[in-house]
Amino acid sequence: MDTLHRRTDRPTAPAPAHTGARVLVSDLDGTLLGGDERARRRLRHVLALHPDITVVFATGRSLSSVRSVLRSDPLVPQARWIVADVGASVVDGTTLSHVGTLEARLRAGWPGTRRVRAALRGFPGLAHQDGVVQEGRCSFYLSPEHLTGDLKAAVAGLGCSWTYSAGRYFDVLPRNASKGTAVRELARMLGWPAGALLVAGDSLNDLSLFALGAHGVIMGNSEPALAASAPSGAHVHRPELDGAAAILSAMEHLGWISPAARVVIGYHRPPLHWSDGRWRAPASPNGILPTLTAALAPHTLAEGTVWAAALVTGQPAARDTPAPPRTPPEPPTALPLALLPVASGTWAGYFHGACKETLWPALMSQPDLIRHDPRHWADFEEVNAAFTDHIDAHAAHGATVWLHDYNLWLVPGLLKPRRPDLSIGMFHHTPFPAPDTFRRLPAADQLCASLTHLDWAGFHTAAHARHFELLLADAPSPPRVGVHPLGIDRGAVEAQARRRAARRRRSDGGQLVLSVERLDYAKAPVHKVRALAALLDRAPDLRGRVRFRLICPPPEPGIRAYETTRRELEKAIAEVNSRWATTAWQPVDYIPRSLPFPQIIDNYLAADVYWVTSLADGMNLTAQEYVVSRRAAGHSGVLVLSRHAGAAEHLGEAALLTDPASPRSLVDTLHRALTMSGPERRRHSARLAARLSTPTPAEWAHAIVRTIPASG
């Protein structure tokens, strides 16, 4: 079958692209608009996450037709440039204005539509495409048997070229116009080398694109004549996939994007934080972020795992400090990240508002503190919907999705109906409240409906798991539930403790009581300071001989829910220090900032008593760190532990258990800890160490990923 009136020689394979230049040039119908909805949605999402990939439409449609598609189809990616009218028009995709200088060269010698129609009026079977907007071209319907030599000669006599595609469409063009020519001129203007381009098409009017010497992809659903006429060679990708799926396959083949993942870990934060103009890893080897980092290590989970997290954009940077980049950096470890941009205003409503003022009080069993703002909840819904799209775009067919915590509670209900092939699990690092408390949430029904779409839900303790089961007891098919207590990286903590112990100075003879916790009313810091004041009042012999050190870094700026706690805490500390302090001693040493982990270890080694008074807690890994640090250094120590911390279920009576809701219990248990004899402390420490049987973070993560699928 005839193709272009003017044929070009077949090109050689493209040279490598210059660093940073990546341009996707794609036809619309049957190509960018082709394929199933899931592939189209993934392509749209992936391109939005990769602003380094420039999108160019190369279509037979007119600009007005392209505008109509952009308005009506939400899955169409945003194009930076539009080559329309089979190459006769070039449009800036941002302003939708014509690039006149290029169009003038492409349309040079064009006789005009009226003259073309008049010259071709007598040819049989040739029907003008009335009602189709055409600029710089004249388009007809034509059956193959009427594509005659006389018709071709008549077009040549007009000084024009032509294309014929799909056995139906006959386009008369200016002599210099074609999709390939227009893209070549655009690339020359913008400095794109051929190796930076990936061209995609499905019909013969796309053939000129494949003559550019660029990388190419031919749709599995393409016109057979295109596949037969296009250049051969490894630079032209020919997957047996249609539309968007074929384009995704080609971009993966070129290394422009990562392949869909077999395991997607969804957490609202990335494992790195932006500080002083660069990404930094968490200081501690323990906690959610380091645990998930260990979970993604190549030796822990199979290849094909990705961490999906939010990247807050639009935040004002500190003076002389660059703002976080939109696209993820290459981290120091080979950690696969898929960052979802979230505007700072939306993040504030989502995290500072809905998460911390609405959901967090319920999780901490403090329902009277619940504050519901419909605007914040709308942000919560928006971020969860965005995460759903994000995870959907990165999850391979049949993948395992491992969500973390309440921040993504709406994702299961949005994702599972769309992707029933996925196995979706969620681990709760927080406590899970009793059903009556949960139902105090204004959106309780919406949340329950979403959680029923989980395949599996995990918890640190049996008590929290039971609360979840009771909440969803009436669901037709409730999720499977598992109890997987999280441990710490004992080897890392022990090694650090031994190093720091060798350089630690001896104490001054007094006793140090230590708490390390973020500022949060659920940690009951004010309760502790008041209990210390009551103890000093009751036991004068402890004055000057005991000091309480509270290392209490603030939450991220913008969380109003903790401001009251901070003011009350600072007031209580000022009162007790004012009453009891001497020139050589003050009862409370308040450190309202984060410390490097080696300095935290120094404090564990210095502390005679570690004090945890959480009103509710998921696990409390700092209690484990304290026990392991003291044991590694050969020191005994006393752990005072809230009955409501997850660690209490696993350490049991080996710890001194206290009830933070009872002022008397707080005072009595602290007094008992401070007055323990040396032999009692050694026995206490030995019992604690013997009860620490939780798996390492890597073992914990591996077990859960195996458990989430029903067949795991």
C-alpha positions in Angstrom: 0.0 0.0 0.0 1.2 3.5 -0.8 2.2 5.6 2.3 3.7 9.1 2.0 4.1 10.8 -1.4 7.6 11.8 -0.3 9.5 9.0 1.3 12.6 9.4 3.4 15.5 7.0 3.8 15.2 4.7 6.8 17.2 6.0 9.7 19.8 4.3 11.8 19.4 3.8 15.5 19.2 7.0 17.6 22.2 8.3 19.4 21.9 8.4 23.2 19.8 11.3 24.6 21.5 14.2 26.3 21.1 14.0 30.0 17.8 15.4 31.2 16.2 15.6 27.7 13.2 13.2 27.4 10.4 14.0 25.0 7.4 11.8 24.4 5.8 12.5 21.0 2.5 10.6 20.6 -0.5 10.4 18.4 -3.8 10.7 20.2 -6.5 8.4 18.7 -5.5 4.7 19.2 -2.3 5.7 20.9 -2.4 8.1 23.8 -6.1 7.8 24.0 -6.0 4.0 23.4 -5.8 1.1 25.7 -7.7 0.3 28.9 -8.6 2.8 31.5 -6.1 1.5 34.0 -3.2 1.9 31.6 -4.4 5.4 30.6 -4.7 6.4 34.2 -1.3 5.1 35.1 0.3 6.9 32.1 -1.4 10.2 33.0 -0.2 9.9 36.6 3.3 8.8 35.8 3.7 11.7 33.3 2.4 14.2 36.0 5.1 12.8 38.4 7.8 13.3 35.7 7.9 16.9 34.6 11.3 16.1 33.1 9.4 14.2 30.4 8.1 16.7 27.8 4.8 15.6 26.2 4.1 16.5 22.5 0.8 15.6 20.8 1.3 14.7 17.1 -2.3 14.3 15.8 -4.4 14.5 12.8 -7.0 16.4 14.8 -7.4 20.2 14.5 -6.6 22.4 17.5 -10.3 22.9 18.3 -10.7 19.1 18.3 -7.7 18.7 20.7 -9.2 21.4 23.0 -12.5 19.4 23.1 -10.5 16.2 24.1 -8.7 18.1 26.8 -11.9 19.4 28.2 -13.8 16.1 28.1 -11.2 13.5 29.0 -9.6 13.7 32.4 -7.1 11.0 31.5 -5.4 12.9 28.8 -1.9 14.0 29.9 -0.9 17.7 29.7 1.0 18.5 26.5 3.7 21.1 26.3 3.5 21.2 22.5 0.8 20.2 20.0 1.5 19.2 16.4 -2.0 19.2 14.9 -3.6 18.9 11.4 -1.3 16.0 10.5 1.7 18.2 10.9 0.4 21.5 9.3 -0.1 23.2 12.7 2.3 23.7 15.7 0.8 25.0 18.9 2.2 26.0 22.3 0.3 23.6 24.7 0.6 26.1 27.6 -1.1 29.1 25.8 -2.8 27.2 23.0 -1.4 29.7 20.6 0.1 28.9 17.2 3.9 28.9 16.7 3.7 31.1 13.6 7.4 30.9 12.5 7.3 27.1 12.3 3.8 27.0 10.7 5.0 29.4 8.0 7.7 27.1 6.9 5.5 24.0 7.2 2.7 25.6 5.1 4.9 27.2 2.5 3.3 26.9 -0.9 -0.1 25.8 0.4 -2.7 26.6 -2.3 -5.6 26.7 0.1 -8.5 24.4 0.8 -10.8 25.9 -1.9 -8.3 25.3 -4.7 -7.5 21.8 -3.5 -11.2 20.8 -3.4 -11.8 22.4 -6.8 -8.9 20.5 -8.4 -10.0 17.1 -6.9 -13.7 17.5 -7.3 -14.1 15.0 -10.1 -12.3 12.0 -8.6 -14.6 9.1 -7.8 -15.0 8.0 -4.2 -13.4 11.2 -2.8 -15.6 12.8 -0.1 -14.6 15.8 1.8 -14.7 15.6 5.6 -17.4 18.2 6.0 -17.9 19.4 9.6 -14.3 18.6 10.5 -12.2 21.7 11.3 -9.1 21.8 9.1 -6.2 24.2 9.1 -3.5 24.1 6.5 -4.8 20.8 5.2 -7.7 19.3 3.2 -9.0 16.0 4.4 -11.2 13.4 2.6 -12.7 10.0 3.0 -11.5 7.6 0.4 -11.7 3.8 0.0 -8.5 2.0 -1.1 -9.6 1.1 -4.6 -10.0 4.8 -5.4 -6.4 5.7 -4.4 -5.3 6.0 -8.0 -2.2 7.2 -9.8 -4.2 10.0 -11.4 -5.3 11.2 -7.9 -1.7 11.2 -6.7 -0.6 13.1 -9.8 -3.3 15.7 -9.3 -2.1 16.3 -5.7 1.5 16.6 -6.9 0.4 19.1 -9.6 -1.0 21.3 -6.7 2.5 21.3 -5.2 1.2 19.3 -2.2 1.9 16.0 -0.4 -0.6 13.5 0.9 -1.0 10.7 3.5 -3.4 7.8 3.5 -4.2 5.8 6.6 -6.6 3.2 8.1 -7.9 2.4 4.6 -10.1 5.5 4.8 -8.5 8.8 5.5 -6.8 10.8 2.7 -5.1 14.0 3.8 -3.8 16.6 1.4 -1.0 18.6 3.0 1.4 21.4 2.2 4.5 20.0 0.5 6.7 20.5 3.6 4.1 19.4 6.2 4.0 16.0 8.0 4.0 15.0 11.6 7.7 14.0 11.3 8.7 17.3 9.7 6.9 19.4 12.3 8.5 17.5 15.1 11.9 17.8 13.5 11.5 21.5 13.2 10.3 21.8 16.8 13.2 19.7 18.1 15.6 21.9 16.2 14.1 25.0 17.7 14.2 23.6 21.2 17.6 21.8 21.0 16.2 18.2 21.4 18.5 15.5 19.9 16.9 12.6 18.2 18.0 10.3 21.0 15.9 12.3 23.4 12.7 11.5 21.6 10.3 8.6 21.9 7.7 8.6 19.2 4.5 6.6 19.4 1.9 5.9 16.7 -0.6 3.5 15.4 -1.4 4.5 11.8 0.3 5.3 8.5 0.0 9.1 9.1 2.4 8.5 12.0 5.0 6.9 9.7 7.0 10.2 9.2 7.6 10.2 13.0 9.5 7.0 12.7 11.8 8.5 10.1 13.3 10.9 12.6 15.9 8.5 13.9 14.3 8.6 17.3 13.3 5.8 19.7 9.8 4.5 18.7 7.0 2.4 19.9 4.3 0.9 17.6 1.0 0.0 19.2 -0.1 -3.6 19.3 -3.4 -2.4 17.9 -1.7 -0.4 15.1 -2.5 -0.4 11.4 -0.6 -3.4 9.9 0.9 -1.2 7.2 2.6 0.9 9.8 4.2 -2.0 11.4 5.4 -3.2 8.0 6.7 0.1 6.8 8.3 1.5 10.0 12.1 1.0 10.5 13.3 -2.2 12.0 15.8 -2.4 14.8 16.0 -2.4 18.6 15.2 1.3 18.8 11.6 0.7 17.7 9.8 -1.1 20.4 6.9 -3.4 19.3 5.1 -4.6 22.4 1.9 -6.7 22.1 0.1 -4.0 24.0 -2.4 -1.4 23.0 -2.4 2.4 23.5 -1.2 3.7 26.8 0.1 0.3 27.9 2.5 0.2 24.9 3.8 3.7 25.7 4.4 2.7 29.3 6.2 -0.4 28.2 8.5 1.6 26.0 9.2 4.2 28.7 10.1 1.4 31.1 12.3 -0.2 28.4 14.2 3.0 28.0 14.6 3.5 31.7 12.5 6.7 31.8 10.2 5.3 34.4 10.3 2.4 36.8 8.3 -0.7 36.1 5.1 -1.4 38.0 6.0 -2.8 41.4 5.2 -6.2 42.9 5.0 -4.6 46.4 3.9 -1.0 47.1 4.4 0.4 50.6 2.2 3.3 51.2 3.1 5.8 54.0 2.3 9.5 54.2 5.9 10.4 54.7 9.1 9.6 52.7 12.1 8.1 54.6 14.1 11.3 54.2 13.5 14.8 55.4 14.6 18.0 53.9 17.1 20.0 56.1 19.7 22.6 55.3 19.3 22.2 51.6 19.6 18.5 51.3 17.8 15.2 52.1 18.7 13.6 55.4 17.9 10.2 56.8 16.4 9.8 60.3 18.9 9.9 63.1 17.6 6.8 65.0 17.8 3.3 63.5 14.3 2.6 64.9 10.8 3.8 64.3 8.4 3.6 61.3 10.7 5.3 58.8 13.9 3.3 59.5 11.8 0.2 59.7 10.3 0.7 56.3 13.7 1.6 55.0 14.9 -1.8 56.2 11.9 -3.4 54.6 12.9 -2.0 51.2 16.5 -3.1 51.4 17.4 -5.4 48.5 18.2 -8.3 50.8 14.9 -8.0 52.7 12.1 -7.9 50.0 12.1 -9.1 46.5 13.1 -6.7 43.7 10.2 -4.7 42.5 9.3 -2.9 45.7 8.5 0.8 45.9 7.7 3.2 48.7 4.9 5.6 47.8 4.9 8.7 50.0 3.8 12.4 49.9 6.2 15.3 49.1 4.8 18.6 50.4 5.3 21.3 47.8 5.0 25.0 47.9 6.3 25.4 51.5 8.4 28.6 52.0 12.0 27.7 52.4 14.2 29.2 55.1 16.4 32.1 54.0 19.3 31.0 51.7 18.0 27.4 51.8 16.7 25.8 48.6 13.2 24.4 48.7 12.7 20.7 48.4 12.7 19.5 44.8 9.5 18.4 43.2 11.2 15.2 41.9 12.9 12.8 44.2 16.7 12.9 44.4 19.0 10.0 44.1 19.2 8.9 47.7 22.4 7.5 49.2 20.9 4.1 49.3 19.2 2.4 46.4 15.8 3.1 47.9 13.0 3.0 45.4 10.8 6.1 46.0 7.6 7.2 44.3 6.8 10.7 45.7 3.4 12.2 45.3 3.4 16.1 45.3 0.9 17.5 47.8 0.4 21.3 48.0 1.3 22.7 51.4 -2.2 24.2 52.0 -3.8 20.8 51.3 -1.3 19.1 53.5 -2.1 21.4 56.4 -5.8 20.6 56.2 -5.1 16.9 55.8 -2.3 16.3 58.4 -2.5 19.2 60.8 -6.2 19.3 60.7 -8.0 16.0 59.9 -5.3 13.7 61.1 -4.2 15.4 64.3 -7.3 17.2 65.4 -10.0 14.7 64.3 -8.5 11.2 64.1 -5.7 11.4 66.6 -7.8 12.1 69.7 -10.0 9.0 68.9 -6.9 6.8 68.5 -5.6 8.0 71.8 -9.0 7.3 73.4 -9.6 11.0 74.1 -12.9 11.5 72.1 -13.7 14.7 73.9 -10.8 16.3 72.1 -12.1 15.4 68.6 -12.4 18.5 66.4 -14.0 18.1 63.0 -13.7 20.7 60.3 -15.4 19.8 57.0 -12.8 21.7 55.1 -10.0 19.7 56.7 -11.9 16.5 56.0 -12.2 17.5 52.3 -8.4 17.7 52.3 -8.2 14.3 53.9 -10.4 12.9 51.2 -8.4 14.6 48.5 -5.1 13.3 49.7 -6.4 9.8 50.1 -7.9 9.9 46.6 -4.5 11.1 45.3 -2.7 8.3 47.1 -5.2 5.9 45.6 -4.3 7.1 42.1 -0.6 7.1 43.0 -0.6 3.5 44.3 -2.8 2.3 41.4 -0.3 3.8 39.0 2.7 2.0 40.6 1.2 -1.4 41.4 1.6 -4.3 39.0 -1.2 -6.7 38.4 -1.6 -8.9 41.5 0.7 -6.8 43.6 0.7 -6.5 47.4 -0.1 -3.1 48.8 1.1 -2.5 52.4 -0.5 0.7 53.8 0.6 2.2 57.1 -1.5 4.0 59.7 -4.7 5.9 59.9 -3.5 8.7 57.6 -4.5 6.5 54.6 -7.7 5.0 56.1 -9.8 5.9 53.0 -7.5 4.3 50.5 -8.7 0.7 50.8 -12.3 1.7 49.9 -11.2 3.7 46.9 -8.5 1.3 45.6 -10.0 -2.2 46.1 -13.1 -1.7 43.9 -10.8 -0.3 41.2 -8.1 -2.9 41.6 -9.6 -6.2 42.9 -6.4 -7.9 41.7 -4.4 -6.3 44.5 -3.9 -7.7 48.0 -4.2 -4.7 50.4 -3.0 -4.8 54.0 -2.7 -2.0 56.6 -0.5 -2.0 59.7 -1.5 0.3 62.5 1.5 1.6 64.4 -0.9 3.5 66.7 -3.3 2.1 69.2 -6.8 1.2 67.8 -9.6 2.5 70.0 -12.6 0.6 71.4 -15.6 0.6 69.0 -17.6 3.1 71.1 -14.7 5.6 70.9 -14.2 5.1 67.2 -17.9 5.7 66.5 -17.6 9.1 68.0 -15.8 10.2 64.9 -18.1 12.2 62.6 -16.9 10.1 59.6 -17.0 6.7 61.4 -19.3 5.1 58.8 -17.3 6.3 55.9 -14.1 5.0 57.5 -15.6 1.6 58.4 -16.9 1.2 54.9 -13.3 1.7 53.6 -11.6 -0.5 56.1 -13.8 -3.5 55.2 -12.1 -3.5 51.8 -8.8 -4.5 53.4 -7.6 -8.0 53.0 -5.5 -7.9 56.2 -5.1 -5.5 59.1 -2.1 -5.7 61.5 -1.5 -4.4 65.0 1.2 -4.4 67.7 -1.1 -5.9 70.4 -3.9 -8.4 70.7 -6.0 -5.8 72.5 -5.9 -3.4 69.6 -6.6 -6.2 67.1 -9.7 -7.1 69.1 -11.0 -3.6 69.0 -10.7 -3.6 65.2 -12.5 -7.0 64.9 -15.3 -5.8 67.1 -15.7 -2.6 65.1 -16.1 -4.5 61.9 -17.9 -7.6 63.3 -21.0 -6.9 61.2 -19.2 -6.6 57.9 -20.1 -9.2 55.3 -16.4 -10.2 54.8 -14.2 -8.5 57.4 -10.4 -8.4 56.9 -8.1 -11.0 58.3 -6.3 -9.7 61.4 -2.8 -10.3 62.7 -0.7 -9.3 65.7 2.9 -8.5 64.8 4.7 -6.6 67.5 7.6 -4.5 66.2 11.0 -4.7 67.6 14.1 -2.6 67.3 17.4 -3.1 65.5 19.1 -4.5 68.6 22.4 -5.0 66.9 22.7 -1.4 65.9 21.6 -0.2 69.4 24.0 -2.6 71.2 26.9 -1.5 69.1 26.2 2.1 69.7 25.8 1.6 73.4 29.1 -0.2 73.7 30.9 2.5 71.9 29.3 5.3 73.9 29.7 3.5 77.2 33.5 3.4 76.8 33.6 7.2 76.8 30.9 8.0 79.3 31.7 10.0 82.5 30.7 8.8 85.9 27.5 10.3 87.4 27.5 12.8 90.2 25.8 10.3 92.6 22.2 11.5 92.0 19.6 9.6 90.1 18.5 10.5 86.6 14.9 9.8 85.5 14.6 10.0 81.7 11.8 10.4 79.1 12.4 10.7 75.4 9.2 11.5 73.5 7.8 13.9 71.0 5.5 16.7 72.4 2.0 15.1 72.5 -0.7 15.2 75.1 -1.0 11.4 74.6 2.5 11.0 76.1 1.2 12.7 79.3 4.3 14.9 79.9 2.3 17.3 82.2 1.2 14.4 84.3 4.8 13.4 84.8 6.0 16.8 85.9 3.1 17.1 88.4 3.8 13.6 89.7 7.5 14.6 90.2 6.4 17.7 92.1 4.1 15.6 94.3 6.9 13.1 95.0 9.3 15.8 96.0 6.7 17.2 98.3 6.1 13.7 99.9 9.7 12.6 100.0 12.0 15.4 101.1 15.0 13.1 101.1 14.8 12.9 97.3 15.3 16.7 96.9 18.7 17.4 95.3 19.2 13.7 94.6 16.9 13.1 91.7 16.6 14.9 88.3 14.0 14.4 85.6 15.3 14.9 82.1 12.6 15.3 79.5 13.9 15.2 75.9 10.8 16.4 74.1 11.1 17.6 70.5 8.2 19.6 69.1 5.9 18.4 66.4 6.2 19.8 62.9 5.0 23.5 62.8 1.3 24.0 62.2 -0.3 21.4 64.5 -2.4 23.5 66.8 -3.6 20.6 68.8 -0.3 20.4 70.7 0.0 24.1 71.6 -2.1 23.8 74.7 0.1 20.9 75.9 3.2 22.8 75.3 2.0 25.8 77.3 0.8 23.6 80.2 4.1 21.7 80.2 6.3 24.8 80.2 4.2 26.3 83.0 4.3 23.1 85.1 8.1 22.8 84.6 8.6 26.5 85.6 6.5 26.0 88.8 8.3 22.9 90.0 11.8 24.3 89.2 10.9 27.6 90.9 9.7 25.9 94.0 12.5 23.3 94.5 15.6 24.4 92.6 18.8 25.3 94.4 22.0 26.9 93.1 23.4 23.5 92.4 20.3 21.5 91.4 17.0 21.8 89.6 14.4 19.0 89.4 13.5 19.2 85.7 15.9 19.4 82.8 13.8 20.2 79.8 15.3 19.7 76.3 12.6 20.7 73.7 14.5 19.6 70.6 15.7 16.5 68.8 19.1 15.1 69.7 21.3 12.9 67.5 20.9 9.2 68.2 24.4 8.8 69.8 23.4 11.5 72.3 20.1 9.7 73.0 22.2 6.6 73.8 24.3 8.7 76.1 21.2 9.6 78.0 19.9 6.0 78.1 23.3 5.0 79.7 23.1 7.9 82.2 19.5 7.2 83.2 18.8 5.1 86.3 15.0 5.1 85.5 13.2 5.3 82.2 9.7 6.7 82.5 6.9 6.0 80.0 3.5 7.3 80.9 1.5 7.2 77.6 -2.2 7.5 77.9 -2.3 5.3 74.8 0.6 4.0 72.6 1.2 1.7 69.8 4.4 0.0 71.0 6.9 2.5 72.3 10.3 1.6 70.9 12.2 3.9 73.2 11.5 1.6 76.1 13.1 -1.3 74.2 16.1 1.0 73.3 16.6 1.8 76.9 16.6 -1.8 78.0 18.9 -3.0 75.2 21.3 0.0 75.8 21.7 -0.6 79.5 22.1 -4.4 79.0 24.8 -3.9 76.3 26.8 -1.6 78.5 26.5 -4.0 81.5 24.3 -1.6 83.5 21.1 -2.3 85.3 18.2 0.1 85.1 14.5 0.5 85.9 11.7 0.8 83.4 8.5 2.5 84.5 6.0 1.7 81.8 2.4 2.8 81.2 -0.1 0.0 81.2 -1.5 1.5 78.0 1.7 1.3 76.0 1.8 -1.6 73.5 5.2 -2.7 75.0 3.4 -3.4 78.3 1.5 -6.3 76.7 4.8 -7.9 75.8 7.0 -7.0 78.7 4.3 -7.6 81.3 5.2 -7.5 85.0 8.9 -7.5 84.1 8.4 -3.7 84.0 7.1 -1.5 86.8 3.6 -0.8 85.3 1.9 2.5 86.1 -1.5 4.0 85.2 -1.0 7.6 83.9 -4.7 8.3 84.6 -4.0 7.9 88.4 -1.8 10.6 89.9 -1.2 8.3 92.9 -0.1 5.4 90.7 2.4 7.7 88.9 3.9 8.9 92.2 4.0 5.5 93.9 5.6 3.7 90.9 8.2 6.4 90.4 9.1 6.3 94.1 9.4 2.5 94.0 11.7 2.8 91.0 14.0 5.3 92.7 14.2 3.3 96.0 15.0 -0.1 94.4 18.1 -1.7 95.8 21.0 -2.7 93.6 20.2 -6.4 93.5 16.5 -5.7 92.8 17.5 -3.5 89.8 19.8 -6.2 88.4 17.0 -8.8 88.6 14.5 -6.3 87.1 16.9 -5.6 84.2 17.4 -9.3 83.6 13.7 -10.0 83.5 13.2 -7.1 81.0 16.0 -8.3 78.7 14.6 -11.9 78.7 11.1 -10.7 77.6 12.5 -8.8 74.5 11.7 -11.4 71.9 10.3 -9.1 69.1 11.7 -9.7 65.6 14.1 -7.3 64.0 12.5 -4.6 61.7 13.6 -6.5 58.6 12.2 -9.8 59.8 9.0 -8.1 60.9 8.5 -6.5 57.5 9.3 -9.6 55.6 6.7 -11.6 57.6 4.0 -9.1 57.0 4.5 -8.9 53.3 4.2 -12.6 53.1 1.0 -12.5 55.3 -1.0 -9.8 53.4 -2.0 -12.0 50.4 -4.6 -14.6 51.4 -2.3 -17.3 50.0 0.7 -16.0 52.0 
